[in-house]
Amino acid sequence: MSTKYYYGSAVYGEIYDWNKIFKLYDSLKIPDTCWKVKREALKSKYAVEISERSIGKTTNVLLLGLCQRALYNTQICYVRGTEDEFKPSDAKKLTEIIRSYDGGRYVKQLTHDKYNTIVYKAKAFYYAYMNEEGEIEKKDPEECIKVLTVDRNIDYKSTLNMPKGDFFVYDEFVRKHYAPDEFVDWCDLFKTVARDRLSPVIFMLANSISTVCPYYGEMEIRKEIRTLKAGDSMSLTTEGGTKIFLERCTLPTKAKEKRSFFNSMFLGFKNEKLGAITGGQLWALPKVPHLYRREEGDEPLYLYRNLYIKHEGELLRVDIVLDSAEGLHLEVVPGRNAKEDSVILTSSVPEAKNEVFALGGRQSRIRKVLMQCINGCKVFYSTNDEGAIFRSFIERSILLEKNPLNY
């Protein structure tokens, strides 16, 4: 069968038969206790897969990419945010299950017994054949997985050439700290590899169920992703026409039963923070003090109601309040249309005259009041969502004060 290209030219990339690729993927007979990639994910160019840890997400996405390689000789681009996030010890863990499961069956099947393991060298993975003494007798000269990091996007422009790099896996894209304009840098990295090809697919994986992440806003999926419950999935199209598949991944029923049994034996405690470990938590939201009802006659004195926080596309209003019950404290609620005379603390570059970067410097009066209330546990929120956003902003701001070159 002749190779088919978009617009009839190799410049625009090969048209892959995903039914054929999934047929090979299914033939691997991955245990039914593991999460598996859904076919509908490949109807979009982006697939955003989020979950708690330890459900086999990264391994199974890589296996799908290796199935594509087996049929079309493509390469997997494995992406992380920074070089510090991926060390040689991480490399060993990344392919451990693929290399070792069932005596290396996955590698043998995908390479027709030519190779039986995967080795790592200089930011790349290669198929290899290991003899019974544990010695590598031969190694595939071509990389099957190339490791790239977003913080090196400029370096790749003059050094990287991957004409068959059509399967992207951006792993752990949800994390605590991000560089300024990191999403733009990620898109730049992708463009450097993909060039003008229409053939690539992108998997964005997160071993976190945080609701606060700049990528959500940049990709126009913030509202939709918060509606997903475990096991839910949906597809959407951005205003610019990019199709995105969203999934809140979960384990199959059999695996859930086994995990539930494990949890009951070892982790059956009331601490709600264990939910992210046991898999019983909907979203990784902090449980924060909520706004309280005051006793009759306790009239609050609102010292300041024009302070706002703008962070990751969200707007909060932070009221500075004095009452008999708690004394001086903060009340954090959703923001609505901040006026011109407001003060807006922002984690991004200020765009208006009334916007102040981060906490306004170590000596600012606003910072002193905020930190006094935070250190005294005198911050109350309308919901846990506002708590997550507020805490994320404060953490980012304090990090900026310690090392402003991080952002």
SVG drawing of the C-alpha trace seen along z (x, -y; Angstrom):
<svg xmlns="http://www.w3.org/2000/svg" viewBox="-29 -55 57 71">
<polyline fill="none" stroke="black" stroke-width="0.4" points="0.0,0.0 1.4,-3.4 2.1,-6.0 -0.5,-8.7 0.4,-12.3 -1.6,-15.4 -2.0,-17.5 -0.1,-14.8 3.3,-16.0 5.7,-14.6 6.2,-18.2 2.8,-18.1 3.2,-14.7 2.0,-11.1 -1.6,-10.1 -1.6,-7.3 -4.2,-4.6 -5.1,-4.8 -7.4,-1.8 -4.4,0.2 -2.3,-1.2 -4.9,-0.5 -5.3,3.1 -1.6,3.6 -2.1,1.8 -4.9,4.2 -2.9,7.2 -0.3,6.4 -2.9,7.7 -2.3,5.1 -3.7,6.3 -7.3,5.2 -6.4,3.8 -4.6,0.9 -5.9,-2.3 -5.8,-2.3 -5.8,-5.0 -9.3,-5.5 -9.7,-5.4 -11.7,-8.7 -8.6,-10.5 -7.1,-10.3 -10.0,-12.1 -8.4,-15.2 -4.8,-16.5 -4.5,-17.1 -5.4,-14.6 -5.3,-16.0 -5.2,-13.1 -5.3,-13.8 -5.5,-11.6 -3.9,-10.7 -0.7,-8.7 -0.1,-5.0 -2.7,-4.1 -0.3,-3.3 -1.1,-6.4 2.4,-7.3 3.4,-3.7 0.3,-3.1 0.6,-6.2 4.2,-5.4 3.1,-1.9 0.7,-3.4 3.5,-5.6 5.7,-2.5 2.9,-0.8 2.9,-3.7 6.6,-3.3 6.4,0.4 4.1,-0.3 5.4,-3.6 8.9,-4.1 7.9,-7.2 9.6,-8.6 8.2,-9.6 9.0,-13.0 8.9,-12.7 8.7,-16.2 9.2,-17.6 9.2,-21.2 12.8,-21.5 16.0,-19.5 16.0,-19.2 12.8,-17.3 14.4,-14.4 17.5,-12.7 19.1,-9.3 17.3,-7.7 14.0,-9.0 14.9,-7.4 15.2,-3.9 11.8,-4.2 10.1,-5.6 10.5,-2.4 10.8,0.1 7.4,1.7 7.7,1.7 11.1,3.4 10.4,5.9 6.7,6.9 6.2,10.6 9.9,11.1 10.1,8.2 7.1,9.3 6.1,5.9 9.5,5.1 9.9,8.5 6.4,8.2 6.9,4.7 10.3,5.5 9.5,9.0 12.0,10.5 14.9,8.4 15.3,6.7 14.3,7.5 15.0,4.4 15.3,0.6 18.4,-1.3 18.9,-5.0 21.8,-7.2 22.2,-11.0 18.5,-12.0 17.2,-9.2 15.9,-5.6 16.9,-2.9 15.7,0.7 18.5,3.2 19.2,6.9 20.5,8.1 22.0,11.6 21.6,14.0 24.7,12.5 23.1,9.1 25.3,7.7 24.0,5.5 24.9,7.3 23.3,4.8 21.4,1.6 19.0,0.0 20.9,-3.0 17.6,-5.0 16.0,-6.6 12.6,-5.3 12.0,-7.9 13.7,-11.3 13.7,-13.3 13.1,-17.1 12.6,-19.8 10.6,-23.1 13.3,-25.2 15.7,-24.3 13.3,-25.2 15.7,-27.8 18.6,-25.4 16.6,-22.9 16.1,-25.4 19.6,-24.9 20.3,-21.3 17.1,-19.2 15.8,-17.4 13.1,-14.9 11.1,-14.4 9.3,-11.4 8.7,-12.9 5.0,-12.7 4.0,-11.4 4.4,-13.9 4.0,-13.0 4.2,-16.1 4.4,-14.4 3.8,-16.1 2.7,-19.4 0.8,-20.2 3.2,-21.1 3.9,-23.8 6.2,-26.2 6.2,-27.5 8.4,-29.8 6.9,-33.0 5.3,-32.4 6.1,-28.7 3.1,-27.7 4.5,-29.8 7.9,-28.1 6.1,-24.7 4.4,-25.6 7.7,-26.9 9.3,-23.6 6.5,-21.7 6.7,-23.8 10.5,-23.3 9.9,-19.5 6.7,-19.4 7.6,-22.1 4.6,-22.2 3.5,-18.6 -0.2,-18.0 0.5,-14.4 1.6,-14.8 -0.6,-14.0 0.0,-15.4 -0.7,-13.8 -0.6,-16.1 -0.3,-14.0 -0.7,-15.1 -0.2,-12.9 -2.0,-15.6 -5.6,-16.6 -4.9,-20.2 -7.4,-22.8 -4.8,-25.5 -2.5,-25.4 -1.6,-28.1 -1.9,-25.5 -5.7,-25.2 -6.2,-28.8 -3.9,-29.0 -5.6,-26.0 -9.1,-27.4 -10.1,-24.3 -10.2,-25.7 -14.0,-25.6 -14.5,-22.3 -11.8,-20.4 -13.2,-21.4 -16.5,-19.7 -14.9,-16.3 -15.5,-13.5 -13.4,-10.4 -14.0,-8.4 -15.5,-11.3 -14.2,-12.5 -15.2,-15.1 -14.0,-16.8 -14.1,-20.5 -12.8,-22.9 -11.1,-26.2 -12.1,-29.4 -9.0,-29.1 -10.1,-25.7 -7.8,-23.3 -9.6,-20.1 -8.9,-18.8 -9.9,-15.6 -10.1,-15.8 -10.2,-12.8 -10.2,-12.4 -8.6,-9.0 -9.5,-6.3 -8.7,-2.6 -11.0,0.2 -13.4,1.8 -11.2,4.7 -8.3,2.5 -10.5,0.3 -11.6,3.3 -8.1,4.3 -7.0,0.8 -10.0,0.4 -9.0,3.6 -5.4,2.3 -6.7,-1.1 -8.9,0.6 -6.0,2.7 -3.4,-0.1 -4.9,-3.5 -8.3,-3.4 -8.0,-6.6 -10.2,-9.7 -7.5,-12.2 -9.1,-13.8 -5.6,-14.7 -5.1,-10.9 -7.6,-11.2 -4.9,-12.1 -3.0,-8.9 -6.0,-6.5 -7.6,-7.8 -10.8,-8.8 -10.4,-12.5 -12.3,-14.4 -9.9,-17.3 -6.7,-18.1 -8.3,-21.1 -7.1,-22.2 -9.7,-22.1 -9.7,-25.8 -11.6,-27.8 -14.8,-29.1 -16.6,-32.4 -18.5,-32.2 -21.8,-33.6 -21.3,-36.3 -23.3,-36.6 -26.1,-39.2 -24.6,-42.6 -21.1,-41.8 -21.0,-44.3 -17.9,-43.9 -15.8,-46.8 -14.5,-46.5 -11.2,-48.3 -10.5,-47.6 -12.7,-46.1 -10.8,-47.1 -8.0,-44.5 -7.9,-41.8 -5.7,-38.9 -5.3,-37.9 -3.7,-34.5 -3.9,-31.8 -6.8,-33.5 -8.8,-33.7 -9.8,-36.9 -10.3,-36.9 -11.4,-39.8 -9.6,-39.9 -11.4,-42.0 -9.5,-43.2 -12.0,-43.0 -12.2,-43.7 -14.8,-42.1 -15.2,-40.9 -15.1,-37.2 -11.7,-37.0 -10.3,-40.5 -8.3,-41.6 -8.7,-39.0 -9.1,-38.4 -12.2,-37.2 -11.5,-35.8 -14.3,-35.6 -14.6,-35.4 -13.8,-38.7 -16.2,-40.5 -15.1,-43.4 -12.5,-45.2 -12.8,-49.0 -10.1,-51.5 -9.4,-52.5 -8.8,-48.9 -5.4,-47.4 -4.8,-44.2 -2.0,-41.9 -1.0,-39.8 1.4,-36.8 2.0,-37.9 3.4,-41.0 1.2,-44.0 -1.0,-45.2 -2.8,-48.2 -1.8,-51.1 -3.6,-49.6 -1.9,-46.2 1.0,-45.3 3.4,-42.4 3.2,-39.7 3.0,-41.1 4.4,-44.5 7.8,-44.0 8.9,-42.9 8.2,-46.4 4.7,-47.0 1.9,-47.6 -0.4,-45.2 2.2,-42.4 2.6,-43.1 -1.2,-42.9 -1.6,-39.7 1.3,-37.9 0.1,-39.0 -3.3,-37.4 -1.8,-34.3 0.7,-33.7 -2.1,-34.1 -4.5,-31.7 -6.9,-34.6 -7.9,-33.9 -11.4,-32.7 -12.7,-31.6 -16.1,-31.3 -15.1,-27.8 -12.1,-25.5 -11.6,-26.7 -10.8,-30.2 -8.5,-28.6 -6.5,-26.7 -6.1,-29.8 -5.1,-32.1 -2.6,-29.7 -1.1,-29.1 -0.7,-32.9 1.0,-33.4 3.4,-30.5 4.3,-31.8 4.8,-35.3 7.1,-34.2 9.1,-32.1 9.5,-35.2 10.8,-37.2 13.4,-34.6 14.5,-34.1 12.9,-36.6 14.9,-35.0 12.8,-31.9 10.0,-33.6"/>
</svg>
